[in-house]
């Protein structure tokens, strides 16, 4: 309660005004009319009140129809407080809330602002990916690839076998997929923006069936086709830098990515991107007449060979295999009928030679 006293009151029913008890609260005023049969307290929100000043008298109307009003002199000590409350009631909810809770609202706006910036910058890599032409990405990929494998020992003969194995395997309509086999006991594989896929011999050694290698290539090819590798590389750069690239010719961005090529060997993908690479990879297998169950077998073979997911298995650290991924791959196989196409003899021979090379 702010104030309590008596004012002259006109109720719009009887012609003669009379005295009533008035109480001012934070958001409302109330009157108790002794002439009312029940003499109960009646409340009037300040937002429904308005006033007029006539001949040094204030007429405070209690409803929008102006049928009830209070009369008090401008010199009354409570008039200014009453006037302020009525004016405040007409300023709107937001302004009233702001005036009363400035500190909390400032904090709220700061939180909202930072959240907006976070979402904006988080969405910058996918946005930039859409703005960068595929032709430009392919050109960058040709320059990124040598840097990505600069410290690796390429197995030239094994690369020929790997290419022969996939010679009849359609992996992309937009990118020139190029396969490279690296002689390294680390079980790893990664995709380079623009079309290069690098497979480590340690991963070949962990596989048991040719369908598993087809699944691996399909998974990595999906990272290329869906531009996941490019998106993740962009995501590693600062948001301010990415924001400055919007609308530019991207020449500076290309140079930056080339310098960051080494990150591709340990590039981590989100669960969403990994799920898409599994699903689209199995679709690719289906379209090529390869049993998509090979994707499940790939995951299970890697888990069996490296149950501890140790440091020696980089592919599992960057492409974590979860029970949900395995379940989803099984679900795809169960819900899709595939007309299996027998691989060419040269492809199977290449697989056998790869396994003899890396048992």
Secondary structure as the mmCIF struct_conf table of DSSP 4:
data_model
#
loop_
_struct_conf.conf_type_id
_struct_conf.id
_struct_conf.beg_label_comp_id
_struct_conf.beg_label_asym_id
_struct_conf.beg_label_seq_id
_struct_conf.end_label_comp_id
_struct_conf.end_label_asym_id
_struct_conf.end_label_seq_id
STRN STRN1 UNK A 3 UNK A 10
BEND BEND1 UNK A 12 UNK A 16
STRN STRN2 UNK A 18 UNK A 24
BEND BEND2 UNK A 26 UNK A 27
STRN STRN3 UNK A 28 UNK A 32
TURN_TY1_P TURN_TY1_P1 UNK A 34 UNK A 35
BEND BEND3 UNK A 36 UNK A 38
STRN STRN4 UNK A 41 UNK A 45
HELX_RH_3T_P HELX_RH_3T_P1 UNK A 46 UNK A 48
STRN STRN5 UNK A 50 UNK A 54
TURN_TY1_P TURN_TY1_P2 UNK A 55 UNK A 56
STRN STRN6 UNK A 57 UNK A 61
BEND BEND4 UNK A 62 UNK A 63
TURN_TY1_P TURN_TY1_P3 UNK A 64 UNK A 65
BEND BEND5 UNK A 68 UNK A 68
STRN STRN7 UNK A 69 UNK A 73
TURN_TY1_P TURN_TY1_P4 UNK A 74 UNK A 75
TURN_TY1_P TURN_TY1_P5 UNK A 77 UNK A 78
HELX_RH_AL_P HELX_RH_AL_P1 UNK A 79 UNK A 89
TURN_TY1_P TURN_TY1_P6 UNK A 90 UNK A 90
BEND BEND6 UNK A 91 UNK A 91
HELX_RH_AL_P HELX_RH_AL_P2 UNK A 93 UNK A 100
HELX_RH_AL_P HELX_RH_AL_P3 UNK A 102 UNK A 122
TURN_TY1_P TURN_TY1_P7 UNK A 123 UNK A 123
HELX_RH_AL_P HELX_RH_AL_P4 UNK A 124 UNK A 131
BEND BEND7 UNK A 132 UNK A 132
HELX_RH_AL_P HELX_RH_AL_P5 UNK A 134 UNK A 148
TURN_TY1_P TURN_TY1_P8 UNK A 149 UNK A 151
BEND BEND8 UNK A 152 UNK A 152
STRN STRN8 UNK A 154 UNK A 154
HELX_RH_AL_P HELX_RH_AL_P6 UNK A 156 UNK A 165
TURN_TY1_P TURN_TY1_P9 UNK A 166 UNK A 168
BEND BEND9 UNK A 173 UNK A 175
STRN STRN9 UNK A 178 UNK A 182
BEND BEND10 UNK A 185 UNK A 186
STRN STRN10 UNK A 189 UNK A 191
TURN_TY1_P TURN_TY1_P10 UNK A 193 UNK A 194
BEND BEND11 UNK A 195 UNK A 195
STRN STRN11 UNK A 196 UNK A 200
HELX_RH_AL_P HELX_RH_AL_P7 UNK A 201 UNK A 206
BEND BEND12 UNK A 209 UNK A 209
HELX_RH_AL_P HELX_RH_AL_P8 UNK A 210 UNK A 225
TURN_TY1_P TURN_TY1_P11 UNK A 226 UNK A 227
HELX_RH_AL_P HELX_RH_AL_P9 UNK A 228 UNK A 235
TURN_TY1_P TURN_TY1_P12 UNK A 236 UNK A 236
BEND BEND13 UNK A 237 UNK A 237
HELX_RH_AL_P HELX_RH_AL_P10 UNK A 239 UNK A 245
TURN_TY1_P TURN_TY1_P13 UNK A 246 UNK A 247
BEND BEND14 UNK A 248 UNK A 248
BEND BEND15 UNK A 250 UNK A 250
HELX_RH_AL_P HELX_RH_AL_P11 UNK A 251 UNK A 259
TURN_TY1_P TURN_TY1_P14 UNK A 260 UNK A 260
HELX_RH_3T_P HELX_RH_3T_P2 UNK A 261 UNK A 266
HELX_RH_AL_P HELX_RH_AL_P12 UNK A 271 UNK A 287
TURN_TY1_P TURN_TY1_P15 UNK A 288 UNK A 289
TURN_TY1_P TURN_TY1_P16 UNK A 292 UNK A 292
HELX_RH_AL_P HELX_RH_AL_P13 UNK A 293 UNK A 305
TURN_TY1_P TURN_TY1_P17 UNK A 306 UNK A 308
TURN_TY1_P TURN_TY1_P18 UNK A 311 UNK A 312
HELX_RH_AL_P HELX_RH_AL_P14 UNK A 314 UNK A 318
BEND BEND16 UNK A 319 UNK A 319
HELX_RH_AL_P HELX_RH_AL_P15 UNK A 323 UNK A 335
HELX_LH_PP_P HELX_LH_PP_P1 UNK A 342 UNK A 344
HELX_RH_AL_P HELX_RH_AL_P16 UNK A 345 UNK A 357
#
